[in-house]
Amino acid sequence: MTRVVLDAEAVNALVQSDHPAERTVRRAMEAAHRLRRDVAVATVTLAELYRGAGRSRALDAMLAREAPDGLFMRNTDRDLARLVGALLAETDLGSDYLADAHAVAVAVEAGGGVVLTGDPDDLARLAGPYRTVVVEPLSGADGSSRRRRRRGVGQEHGPS
């Protein structure tokens, strides 16, 4: 079964109603449901988004709205952890890419799927060995601020 997997930016698009990619994510979810496909989120992805009381409340509210009917939450068990580790090893990437590797692994374990992402370059690299996984960039989300933070150049709340 193929599935649609949401990375942190795609989940964020559901949390923030004014997010430029919100409509893209909603349409993808609607199409997946029409085709009886899972829309999945690796729970480790949520850890990227739980950042303070206000953001956490907004994320919890979105999950309460969406999860009962529309989102499959994929916890990391031993099998998924092994697959994530293999993805990182195959692509020679380190733990900085752990959350991204989870998103790809959730698609791989389902036999393939589409990963909606604001960070298409990194996820495409991770998905490269798997022809059944398509990385779909979100419109209006380039992931550049996230890449800068990963490299230590940016800060979560701007310059001090």
Residue frames as qw, qx, qy, qz and C-alpha x, y, z in Angstrom:
[[0.000, 0.889, 0.458, 0.000, 0.00, 0.00, 0.00],
 [0.393, 0.347, -0.037, 0.851, 1.37, 3.41, -0.86],
 [0.300, -0.776, -0.471, 0.294, 0.90, 6.30, 1.51],
 [0.182, 0.814, -0.025, 0.551, 1.31, 10.03, 1.77],
 [0.663, -0.384, -0.355, 0.536, 3.81, 11.04, 4.44],
 [0.010, -0.956, -0.068, -0.285, 4.00, 14.52, 5.93],
 [0.601, 0.102, -0.369, 0.702, 7.32, 15.90, 7.08],
 [0.266, -0.477, -0.452, 0.705, 7.58, 18.67, 9.69],
 [0.049, 0.176, -0.175, -0.967, 6.91, 21.48, 7.21],
 [0.340, -0.263, -0.707, -0.561, 3.85, 19.71, 5.83],
 [0.391, -0.533, -0.707, 0.252, 2.49, 19.20, 9.36],
 [0.193, -0.364, -0.192, 0.891, 3.30, 22.83, 10.10],
 [0.146, -0.100, -0.468, -0.866, 1.20, 23.80, 7.07],
 [0.428, -0.489, -0.719, -0.246, -1.79, 22.17, 8.77],
 [0.411, -0.487, -0.502, 0.585, -1.05, 23.93, 12.05],
 [0.069, -0.443, -0.005, 0.894, -0.79, 27.43, 10.54],
 [0.496, 0.638, 0.578, -0.111, -3.86, 28.28, 8.48],
 [0.280, 0.918, -0.093, -0.264, -1.96, 31.07, 6.69],
 [0.541, -0.391, 0.632, 0.395, 0.92, 28.77, 5.71],
 [0.362, 0.534, -0.416, -0.641, 1.64, 29.04, 1.95],
 [0.252, 0.180, -0.917, -0.251, 1.55, 25.24, 1.54],
 [0.430, 0.069, 0.680, -0.589, -1.63, 24.60, 3.56],
 [0.725, 0.399, 0.017, -0.561, -3.82, 24.18, 0.48],
 [0.499, 0.466, -0.713, -0.158, -1.30, 21.83, -1.18],
 [0.023, -0.172, 0.925, -0.338, -1.20, 19.58, 1.87],
 [0.558, 0.211, 0.491, -0.635, -5.00, 19.56, 2.22],
 [0.708, 0.448, -0.265, -0.477, -5.44, 18.60, -1.45],
 [0.365, 0.378, -0.851, 0.015, -2.92, 15.79, -1.13],
 [0.231, -0.037, 0.836, -0.496, -4.69, 14.49, 1.97],
 [0.663, 0.326, 0.225, -0.635, -8.07, 14.62, 0.24],
 [0.638, 0.456, -0.534, -0.317, -6.70, 12.72, -2.76],
 [0.144, 0.280, -0.923, 0.220, -5.13, 10.10, -0.49],
 [0.425, 0.099, 0.684, -0.584, -8.41, 9.57, 1.35],
 [0.713, 0.404, -0.072, -0.568, -10.34, 9.24, -1.92],
 [0.621, 0.423, -0.650, -0.111, -7.86, 6.57, -2.99],
 [0.886, -0.438, -0.066, -0.136, -8.06, 4.92, 0.45],
 [0.670, 0.339, -0.396, 0.528, -4.40, 5.60, 1.17],
 [0.581, -0.616, -0.324, 0.423, -2.92, 6.38, 4.56],
 [0.174, 0.838, -0.162, 0.491, -1.71, 9.87, 5.38],
 [0.834, -0.348, -0.299, 0.307, 1.07, 9.28, 7.87],
 [0.009, -0.878, 0.319, -0.358, 3.28, 11.26, 10.20],
 [0.691, 0.042, -0.582, 0.427, 6.29, 9.77, 11.95],
 [0.483, -0.826, -0.291, 0.025, 5.84, 10.72, 15.61],
 [0.621, -0.294, 0.013, 0.726, 9.48, 11.81, 15.75],
 [0.211, 0.492, 0.335, 0.775, 8.38, 14.54, 13.32],
 [0.363, -0.833, -0.354, -0.221, 6.19, 15.95, 16.07],
 [0.664, -0.522, -0.114, 0.523, 9.26, 16.45, 18.26],
 [0.411, 0.173, 0.224, 0.866, 10.54, 18.92, 15.67],
 [0.120, -0.579, -0.382, -0.710, 7.35, 20.93, 16.08],
 [0.567, -0.729, -0.380, 0.056, 6.69, 20.86, 19.83],
 [0.486, 0.204, -0.173, 0.832, 8.50, 24.12, 20.62],
 [0.044, -0.046, 0.303, -0.951, 6.93, 26.04, 23.46],
 [0.267, 0.345, 0.745, -0.505, 3.45, 26.28, 24.92],
 [0.459, 0.546, 0.036, -0.699, 1.77, 28.24, 22.10],
 [0.412, 0.407, -0.695, -0.426, 3.11, 26.11, 19.26],
 [0.015, 0.029, -0.989, 0.144, 2.45, 22.93, 21.23],
 [0.395, 0.391, 0.580, -0.596, -1.18, 23.91, 21.85],
 [0.518, 0.541, -0.224, -0.623, -1.67, 24.70, 18.16],
 [0.287, 0.311, -0.881, -0.213, -0.11, 21.38, 17.15],
 [0.145, 0.127, 0.919, -0.345, -2.24, 19.47, 19.66],
 [0.485, 0.469, 0.302, -0.674, -5.38, 21.22, 18.38],
 [0.495, 0.477, -0.515, -0.512, -4.55, 20.30, 14.77],
 [0.162, 0.166, -0.973, -0.001, -3.88, 16.68, 15.76],
 [0.316, 0.260, 0.741, -0.533, -7.19, 16.52, 17.64],
 [0.554, 0.529, 0.018, -0.643, -8.95, 17.73, 14.46],
 [0.531, 0.545, -0.541, -0.358, -7.06, 15.65, 11.91],
 [0.007, -0.366, 0.927, -0.082, -5.78, 12.48, 13.56],
 [0.596, 0.085, 0.678, -0.422, -9.03, 10.66, 14.37],
 [0.766, 0.520, 0.312, -0.214, -10.07, 10.39, 10.71],
 [0.599, 0.797, -0.079, -0.009, -7.14, 11.49, 8.67],
 [0.197, 0.759, -0.597, 0.170, -3.67, 10.95, 10.10],
 [0.953, -0.146, -0.242, 0.106, -1.88, 7.72, 10.91],
 [0.222, -0.860, 0.436, -0.143, 0.74, 8.34, 13.60],
 [0.901, 0.203, -0.356, 0.144, 3.71, 6.04, 13.08],
 [0.562, -0.769, 0.304, -0.024, 5.65, 5.45, 16.29],
 [0.388, 0.625, -0.677, 0.034, 9.26, 4.33, 16.08],
 [0.924, -0.289, 0.223, -0.116, 9.55, 0.67, 16.96],
 [0.594, -0.438, 0.577, 0.349, 12.53, -1.58, 16.44],
 [0.645, 0.386, 0.568, 0.335, 11.67, -2.36, 12.80],
 [0.266, 0.938, 0.159, 0.158, 11.29, 1.29, 11.84],
 [0.363, -0.850, 0.329, 0.191, 14.45, 2.20, 13.78],
 [0.688, -0.146, 0.594, 0.391, 16.37, -0.44, 11.81],
 [0.520, 0.647, 0.451, 0.329, 15.02, 0.94, 8.53],
 [0.016, -1.000, 0.021, -0.008, 15.89, 4.53, 9.52],
 [0.530, -0.641, 0.467, 0.300, 19.41, 3.45, 10.42],
 [0.677, 0.170, 0.591, 0.404, 19.77, 1.66, 7.08],
 [0.349, 0.873, 0.280, 0.195, 18.58, 4.77, 5.19],
 [0.200, -0.947, 0.228, 0.105, 21.14, 6.93, 6.98],
 [0.632, -0.382, 0.581, 0.340, 23.91, 4.38, 6.34],
 [0.650, 0.445, 0.533, 0.310, 23.00, 3.98, 2.64],
 [0.277, 0.897, 0.175, 0.298, 23.16, 7.71, 2.07],
 [0.617, 0.065, -0.289, 0.729, 26.14, 8.32, 4.37],
 [0.187, -0.678, -0.038, -0.710, 24.17, 10.85, 6.43],
 [0.237, 0.084, -0.743, 0.621, 24.37, 11.36, 10.17],
 [0.140, -0.495, -0.784, 0.347, 21.92, 11.82, 12.99],
 [0.087, 0.313, 0.035, -0.945, 21.20, 15.40, 11.92],
 [0.416, 0.077, -0.541, -0.727, 18.92, 13.78, 9.34],
 [0.071, 0.086, 0.953, -0.283, 17.12, 11.47, 11.75],
 [0.420, 0.462, 0.466, -0.627, 13.68, 13.10, 11.42],
 [0.475, 0.523, -0.383, -0.596, 13.97, 13.32, 7.63],
 [0.198, 0.225, -0.944, -0.137, 14.97, 9.65, 7.47],
 [0.280, 0.236, 0.818, -0.443, 11.89, 8.74, 9.52],
 [0.529, 0.518, 0.098, -0.665, 9.61, 10.43, 6.99],
 [0.459, 0.453, -0.655, -0.394, 11.19, 8.50, 4.12],
 [0.024, 0.127, -0.981, 0.146, 11.22, 5.23, 6.10],
 [0.455, 0.302, 0.600, -0.585, 7.48, 5.53, 6.79],
 [0.634, 0.530, -0.186, -0.531, 6.92, 5.64, 3.03],
 [0.294, 0.431, -0.842, -0.137, 9.40, 2.83, 2.30],
 [0.208, -0.042, 0.922, -0.322, 7.83, 0.43, 4.82],
 [0.596, 0.415, 0.405, -0.556, 4.44, 0.88, 3.14],
 [0.679, 0.288, 0.597, 0.315, 5.88, -0.22, -0.19],
 [0.318, 0.258, 0.302, 0.861, 6.23, 3.36, -1.39],
 [0.065, -0.830, -0.517, 0.200, 4.49, 6.67, -1.34],
 [0.261, 0.731, 0.078, 0.625, 4.76, 10.39, -1.59],
 [0.496, -0.461, -0.369, 0.637, 6.60, 12.46, 1.02],
 [0.094, 0.902, 0.217, 0.362, 5.40, 16.06, 1.19],
 [0.683, -0.378, -0.152, 0.606, 8.27, 18.22, 2.34],
 [0.059, 0.996, -0.027, -0.063, 9.66, 21.69, 2.71],
 [0.319, -0.702, 0.596, 0.224, 13.15, 20.17, 2.49],
 [0.902, 0.382, 0.022, -0.202, 13.16, 18.35, -0.86],
 [0.432, 0.679, -0.589, 0.079, 16.92, 18.14, -1.38],
 [0.218, -0.418, 0.813, -0.342, 17.65, 16.25, 1.84],
 [0.745, 0.085, 0.530, -0.396, 14.65, 13.96, 1.53],
 [0.777, 0.559, -0.196, -0.213, 15.37, 13.24, -2.14],
 [0.225, 0.596, -0.757, 0.144, 18.86, 12.15, -1.14],
 [0.424, -0.198, 0.788, -0.400, 17.44, 9.81, 1.51],
 [0.777, 0.327, 0.375, -0.385, 14.77, 8.46, -0.85],
 [0.299, 0.653, -0.558, -0.415, 17.21, 8.07, -3.75],
 [0.043, -0.234, 0.966, 0.099, 17.69, 4.30, -3.42],
 [0.314, 0.348, 0.838, -0.281, 13.92, 3.72, -3.40],
 [0.014, -0.115, -0.578, -0.808, 12.13, 4.14, -6.72],
 [0.245, -0.574, -0.760, -0.178, 8.74, 3.72, -5.04],
 [0.285, -0.700, -0.371, 0.540, 9.19, 6.88, -2.94],
 [0.297, 0.655, 0.267, 0.641, 8.45, 10.26, -4.50],
 [0.322, -0.432, -0.323, 0.778, 9.56, 13.43, -2.75],
 [0.133, 0.746, 0.484, 0.438, 7.14, 16.26, -3.44],
 [0.267, -0.005, -0.252, 0.930, 8.25, 19.80, -2.54],
 [0.007, -0.745, -0.600, 0.291, 5.67, 22.02, -0.91],
 [0.271, 0.676, 0.241, 0.641, 4.84, 25.23, -2.74],
 [0.208, -0.855, 0.036, -0.474, 5.96, 28.26, -0.79],
 [0.731, -0.631, 0.258, -0.010, 8.18, 26.24, 1.54],
 [0.603, 0.667, -0.429, 0.089, 11.83, 26.09, 0.56],
 [0.917, -0.310, -0.169, 0.184, 13.28, 24.66, 3.79],
 [0.503, 0.585, -0.278, 0.572, 16.19, 27.10, 3.66],
 [0.323, -0.711, 0.325, -0.534, 15.77, 28.36, 7.23],
 [0.930, -0.313, 0.146, -0.128, 15.74, 24.79, 8.52],
 [0.868, 0.295, -0.127, 0.380, 18.90, 23.91, 6.63],
 [0.178, 0.713, -0.317, 0.600, 20.63, 26.97, 8.06],
 [0.629, -0.600, 0.290, -0.400, 19.68, 25.95, 11.62],
 [0.996, -0.047, 0.012, 0.071, 20.92, 22.42, 11.00],
 [0.707, 0.399, -0.176, 0.557, 24.29, 23.85, 10.04],
 [0.525, -0.493, -0.346, 0.601, 24.30, 26.13, 13.08],
 [0.249, 0.236, 0.178, 0.922, 23.91, 29.40, 11.19],
 [0.341, -0.513, -0.258, -0.744, 20.37, 30.39, 12.21],
 [0.053, -0.030, 0.766, -0.640, 18.52, 30.44, 15.50],
 [0.013, -0.467, -0.884, -0.009, 15.05, 29.21, 16.40],
 [0.033, -0.845, -0.481, 0.230, 13.74, 32.64, 17.41],
 [0.353, 0.887, 0.040, 0.294, 15.92, 34.91, 15.31],
 [0.514, 0.383, -0.388, 0.662, 19.07, 36.79, 16.21],
 [0.521, -0.636, -0.472, 0.320, 19.62, 37.77, 19.81]]
